[in-house]
Amino acid sequence: MALRVLMLRSQIDALQQQLAPLTETRDGFAAREAELERAIGEATTDEERSVVSAAIDTFEAERSANAAEIARIQGEIDARNEEIRSLEAQQTTPPANPPVSNSDTGSQNNHERSFVPMNNTTERRWFGLTYAERDALIQSEQSRTFLQNVRQLRAQQNSATGAELGIPTEYMQILRDLTYTNSKLWKYVHSESIRGRARQNIVGTASDAVWTEMLANINEIVLDFTQLEMDGYMLAGYMAISNAVLQDDADLQLLTSILTAMGEANARALDKAIVYGTGKKMPVGFITRLAASSTPEWWNNDQGDFTDLHTSNILKLDIDSTSGAAFFGTLIEALGVADPKYSDGRVFWVMNRKTHIRLMAKALAFDSSAALAAGINNTFPIIGGDIVELEFMADNDIAGGFGSLMRMSEREGMSIASSDIPLFLRNMTVFRSIGRYDGKPARGEAFVLVNFHNTQPTTSISFAPDLANEKLGTLIVTTAAGSGATGDTTVTVAGNGSGELMYQVGGQAVPVSNGERLGKDWTKLPTNKTVKGTTTGQTVTVVEVDGDGRAISVGSGSVTAKAG
């Protein structure tokens, strides 16, 4: 029953998308009708009246067809809403204090209680689903099979080499909703679902319409169309969950953890890409577009002529020492460089929290009534636009513009896969989230980047490295008997950079994946390179890690220990 409700809601969303342009067309009929009324009064010859009569016939036919299509779609929406109400009425109201599984932990009990509906099953408590819908979904055959397979990954560790277990279709909408709900910027951009590679047509420039007599010949309006080519770069990541959790957690908590973590991770990556995406294996961010001083590799041939915006739309202002109208007037004028042409008029501004608070402080000092400060809390004063706090923005940087001209595409849903051997050896099971996206600004002129502290604005940031697809570096590890106590081994390492060296001694070399975070069973290699308590014939594995503690190089060698 819950699955049917999910499907009906998905169908309603699709129908409402079809309805939107029809209602916009309907709203324009009043103006056309007024024009025709004027034309009737101005027609003086039989030829003119004939032309007006034909125009009226066309208008009436279009209006009737529009009304019929709106009525048809609205009828389908109403029918599906009625079916949803009927299905929900058939569901059993859950008890006020639902029973708790014996396998539930204390924290899980608290989590469960937070989702208990207070009155009836139509209340939404778990990812947009009612309590009854949630339980029905988790107890469905598809969910039981999925969760069972997830738990069995541990038992398959010796043979699992990356074979994927797809997330049930019923979870897809939840995962997409979590991604977009957690994303701070997705709601401001123009997004589409595509299949494979796709091209989006964008109106570049258009000549003005020409004023003329009512029945005179009509002049051509020249439209220059450009195209944005959209690919489907993979947005992916994995999360390791202890096998103890897989064994002990109830289905609800396990599923909640998986979906929430994947949705949040995807959202953070999407937001960074919308702003700073490099165009290499990811979308092109609007700041990256502004910073390009010459035609970049990601500029496709059908996109039109490239324009250099790195001086006109990236501005360094020396106004931090000013206050009041001098500060806000200059800043607002600079942000006004963003051109709204071809946009829907909606604007957003991104900055970190520190910058946002500084603006509020300056506004409060300027405006004793605090009216200006109150406005800055949510929207930018005078020019408008929502303020969005993003932690990765540099101090005193403000960027943004007209979001409808930032085009994003979604190509593929999510999946789950098992881990590689190294993580299995640490008694962990890995869940991998995969989605496919692309995007780029349709018009760079619609965006602007400003720093008000007389500092060059930040035009690029670091993304999570794609270490899994880069070759792991090789360390050359040799050993010699130490000069100290029995069992001491001196380890010499070559081929490393400035990263920290970690080691582990065992019967054989320890497998390590590129980008892997090492566990507590790894030890920092001493400055004197002396490893104690070893036995000749053992193997020492040495790993170089970067500043984030991720493996970037590895090597191993046979131990030569000092004899007793």
N, C-alpha and C positions, 0 to 999 in steps of 0.2 A: 504493500500500500504506500509506504513512504517513497519507494522508488518511483511509483506512478506520480506522486505529488512533485517530486524533483523534476521529472520529465515535463509535466504540465507547466511548471514555473519557467523552465527553460524555453518552452514553446511560447509562453506569454512574452518573455523578453524579446524573442525574435519578432513576434508580431508587433510589439510596440516600436521596434526599430523601423519596421515597414510603415507604421502609422505616422511617424514624425514628419517625413517630407510631404506626405499628403495633407496634413493639417497646415503646414506652412503654405502650400499651394492654395488651400481653401481660404486662408487669411488674406491672400492677395486678390481674390475675386472681387471684393468690394471696390477696390481701386479701379479695376478693369471695368466694372459695371458703371461707375461714375464717368469714366472716359467715354464709354459708349453712349450714355445719356447725353453728354455734351455733343458727341458726334451726330446724334439724331437731330438735335436742334440746329446744328450748323450745316447740315446737308441741304443744298438748294436745288440740285439737278437730279434727274433720274439716275444718272450714272453714279453720283455720289451716294444717293440713297440705296442703290443696289449694292455698292461696296459695304456700306454700313450694315445692311441687312445680312449679307454673308458673314460679316464679322460677328453679328449677334448670334446667328445660328451656330457658328463655331464655339463661341463663348458658352452658350447654353449647353451644348453637347459636352464640352469639357467639364463644366460645373456639375452636370448630372452624373457623369462618369466618376468624377472625384467623390461626390457624395455617396454614390453606390459603393465604391471601393472602401471608403471610410466606414460605412455601415457594415459591410461584410467583415472587415478585419475586427471592428469593435465587437461584432457579434461573436466571432471566434474567441476573442479575449474573454467576453462575458461568460461564454459557455465553459471555458476552461476554469475560470474563477469559481463558477458554480460547482463544477466537478471537484475542485479542491475543497470547497466548503463541505461538500457532501462526504468526501473521504475523511476529512478531519473530524466530522461529527460521528463517524463510525468508530473512531479510535477510542480506546479505553483510557480514561483519566488515570494518571499514575498516582500512587499513594503519596501522602504528604511527606512521609519519610521512607524513601525507597530502601529496600534491603541492600546491604553491602556484602560483596563477595568476601569469602574468607581469605582470598589471596590479596585483597586490597591492603595497601599500607596506610598509615595514618595520614600522610600527605594526600594520598589518593582519595581518602574519605572526605577531606576538606574540599578537594577539587570537585568531587561528585556533588556535594551539597550546594556548591555555588551555582550549579546548573539546574537545581530542582525548580520546576515551575511553581509559582505561588497560587495560581488559580486553575487554569485549564490547559489543555494540550495545544491550543493555538498559540501560546506564548513561545517566542523564539529564544532558545537558551544555548544551543550548541551549534555554532557555525551556521546560523540561520535556520536551523531545523527545530521543530518542536521536540519536546522530550520523547514523545511517542515515535515520531519520525526517526529520531536518532537511534532509539533502541531497535526499531525495525530494520534500519539500515545495517547496524552492527551485527544483528542476528541473521541477516540475509545470507543465502548460500554463497554469493560472491564475496561478501566480507569475511565470512568464516574461512573460506578457501584461501583468500589473500593473507589473512593474519596467520593462518596455519602454515602457509608457505614461508612467510617471513620468519617465523620461529624455527622452521626446519632448515633455514639457511645454515645454522650452526652445525647441524648434523651432516650437511653436505659439503663441509669445508674442504674436504680432501679432493673433491671433484669439481667444485664450483669455480669457474674461471671467468665469470662475468656474464653468464647467461641472465637475461633480464626477466624480471617478474613485473608485468605491467600493473599499474594501479587500476583497480576497477573503475569503469566508466562513471559509476555513481559518485566517485570521489573527485573527479576532475573539476567539476564546477566549484566544489568547496576549495580545492587547492588554488584554482585561478582567483576565486574571490579573496582568499587569504593573501595572495600575492598582491593583488591590486588594492586591497584594503590597507595593507601595511605600507605600500608605496605612497610616498608623500607627493609625488609628481604625476603619477599616471593619470589622475583625473583631469589634469590641465592640458595634456597633449592629445593630439588626434591619433587614434589607434584603429587598426583594422586587422581582421583575421585573414590570412592568405594561405594558399597552397603552393608549395615550392617557391621558386623565385618569382617575383611579381614586380610590376611597374605601376607607380601611382602617377596619374596625370595631375599636373599643377599648372594653374593659370599664372603665367609669368607677368606679362604686361598686356594692357588693353588700351586701345585708343578710345577717346571720348565719344559718346553718342552725339549725334548731330541734330540740332533744332531745325525744324523745317515745317512746311505747311502740312495740314492734317492728311491730305490725300496725295501729297507729293511723293516722288520716288524716295526710297529709303536708302541711306548710306550704309556701307559696310563697316562694322566694328571689327577691327583686326585683333584677334586674340593670339597671343604667342604662348603656345603650350610647351611646357617642359616636362620631363619625366624623372622621377626618382626611382632608381632600381633598388628593390628590397630583397635581401637574402634571408637566410635563416640561421644566424649564428647561434651556437649552442650555449645556453646559460645553464651551468651545471655545478654541482657540488655534492659532497657526501657528508654524512654524519655517522659517527661510530657510537653504537649503543652497547653497553655491557650485556653479555649473554645472561647474566643474572637478572637483569631487568626484563629481558625477553621472556624468561621463565616465570618471573614473579608478577609482573604487571598484568592487570586486568586489560581486556581488549580495549575498553574505552580510553584508558590512560595511554596505552601504547599508541593507539591510532591518533589521539590528540597530540601527543608529542611529535610524531612523525610529520603530520600535516602542518602543525604550527611552525616547526623549525624550518621546513622546506619553504613555506610561504614567506616567512620573515627574511630568510637568506636571499630568496629571489628578489624581494622588494628592494632590499638595500642595494643589490647589484644593478637593478634597473634604474634606480634614482641616480646612481653615480654615472651610469652610461648616458642617461638623458642629458646630463650637464657636461661631463668630461669624456665621454666615450671616444676612443681613438680611431675607430673605423677599421682597426685590425682585429679580426675575429670578434667584433662587437659593433654596436651602433655608433654613429657619429654624434657626439654631443654638440649642443649649440655653442658652447664656449670653444670647443675644438674648431668649429667652423669659423668663428670670429678670428681665431688666432692664425688661420692659414693665410700666409702672405703671397702664395702662388698656388697654382692649380694642384690640389693634392691627388694622391692615387685613388682615393675613394670618390672622386668627382667623375661621374659617368658622362659619356658623350652627349646623351640626350637631356642633360640637366640644364643646358643653356650656357651662356657665357659666365665665367667665373669673375667675381668682383672681390677685390682686396679690401677687407673690412678691419684689418688689425690695428689701424690707427684711428679710424672714424668711430668704431663701435667698442673699442677697448680704451678706457680713459683713466688716467692717473690724476687725481684731484688733490691739491694741497689746501684743504679746507678744514682739517681736523682741529686746528687751533682757533677756528672761528666759531661763532654760535649764532643762534637765532635765525633771522631771515637770510643772513649771509651764508650760513651753512646749508639750510634746507633749500633755499632758492637755487643755489649752484648745483646741489645734488639732484634735485628734481629736474632741472634743465638738462643735466647730463643723462639721466635715465630716460628722458624724453627722446633721446636719439633713436630708441627702438621704434621702428616704423610699422604701424598697424595694417598696412595695405594687404588686402586679400585675407585678413584674419577675421575671426568672429568677434573681435573686440575684447575678449577676456585676457587678462594679464596676470602674471605672477612674478614674485621677486624672491630669490633664494639667498640666504645668508646663514652664518652660524649663530648660535644663541648669544655668544658674547657680543657680536656686532649688533644684533637685534636689541639687546639691553642697552648698548651705548646709544643707539638712536633714540630709545625711549627716554634715557637720561637727558640727552640734549633737548628733546622735545619738552620734557618737564621743566627744565631750567628756562626754556624760552616762553612757555605758555603756563602762566601761573594758575589758570583755571583747569589745567590738566586735560583739556579737551583734545589737544593735539597728541599728547602722550597716549590717551585712550584709543585714538585712532590707529596709532602705530602698533598697538598691541596685536591687531589682526590684519589691518590693511595699511598700505602706504598712503600718507596724506596727499591731498591735492590730485595726484595723478591716478590714485586708486591702485588696485591689484592686491591679491592676497600675499601675505608674507609667509614663507615656508622656511622653517629652520632645518638646515642640513649640517650635520656635524663635520662633514669633510670640507666645507667651504673655509677658505683662509680668512683670518681676522681682517675686518674692515673692507672685505670684498662684498659687493652686491651685484647680482646678475639676474637676468630674467628677460621677460618680454611677452610676446603673444604666443601662448602655448599651442593654439590650433595649427600653427605653422611648424611645429615640431611633430613630424610624422613618425609613428611607430607601428610596427607590424608584429603579429604573433603567428607563428607557423605551426607549433607542435605543443602537445600537452606534456605531462610528466610521466616518469617511470621510476621503478625501483630496481636496484641491482645488488648482487652480493659483492663482497670485498675481495681483494687480492690476498694472497697467502700470508704476507707479513702481518696483516692485521688479524687474520684468523689465528696465527700463532700466539697472539696476545689475547685470545679469548674475546674478540670483539666481532660484532657483525655490523656491516656497513650498509647504510641506506643512501642511495644516490638519487638526487633530484635532477631532472633534465627538462628544459624548455627551449624553444627556438624563437629568437626575436631578431629584429633589425630595426633601424630607424636612422633618420637624419633630418636636419632642418630643411624645410621647403624653401625658405628665404632667410638667409643669415641676417638681412637687414632688420628683421623683426625682433632681434635680440641685442642686448648690450651688457657689458661687463665694466664695473666701476670700482675703483678703490679710492676712498676719501682720505687716506692717511699718507698721501704722497709716496705710495709704494706701488711698484709695478704689479698689476693684478696677476693672480695665479691663473695660468692658462692650461695647466696639466697637473694631474695627480697620479699617484700610484694605485693600480688596481691589484686585486689578489692575483698573484702570479700564476700562470698556467704551467706550473711545475710538472704536472702529470704528463704533459705532452712535450716536455723538454728533456734532453738527454742528461742523465745523472752523471756528474763529473767523476773522474777516476783519480783516486789517491794511490800513490806508490808507497806501500808500507813495508819497511824492513825492521828487523830486530837484532839485538845483540845482548849478550849476557850483561847484566847490570854490574856496577862496581860496589854495591852495598850489600844488603843481606841476601841470604839464600832465597831463590825464587824471584829475584828482581830481574826485570827485562827493560832494556832501553829501546824505545820505539822511535824510529825515524820516519817522518812523513814528508813526502814531496808531492807537488802538484796542487796544493791547496792555496787558497787566497787568504783573505783577512778574517774569514769566519772562524768560529770557535770549534775546537776538535773534541769529540766525544768518543769513548771507546767501550768495548765489551769483549770479554774473554770467554771462550767456550770451546766445545769440541769441534765446531765447524764455523765457517763464516756465517754471519747473521744477514739475511736478506733485508734490504732497505729500499723503499720506493722514493723516487724523486718528490720532494715536497713533504715527506712524511715528518710528523712531529714525534720525536723520540720519547720513550717512556722513562720511568724512574730507574729501570735496570741499566741505563747508560750512565757513565761516569765521565766527568770532564778530565781530559788528558792533562796531567800536571805540566808545569812549565819546564821541569827538567826531563820530561818525557819518560820518566821511570814508572813502570807498572809493577806493583808488588804482588806476591802470592801466586805466581804463575808456575806452570810446569811445561818443560820442553815438549813440543809436539802439539800443544794447544794452538788455537787460532785466535788472533786478536783482530777484531773488526774496528776500524776507525771511520767516523763519519764527520764531515764538515757541515755545520749548520749556519744558516744566515741569521740576521738580526732578529727574525721572528721565530727562531728555533726550528726551522724547516731544513731537512736534509737536502744538500746540494751536491755533495761529492761523497764517495765511499771507496774504501779499499781494505784489504786484509792481508795478513802475513802470518807465517808460522812462528810461534813463540820460541825464543832461545833464552832460557832462564839460567840464572847463575846457579851453579851446582853447589851442594852442601859440602 
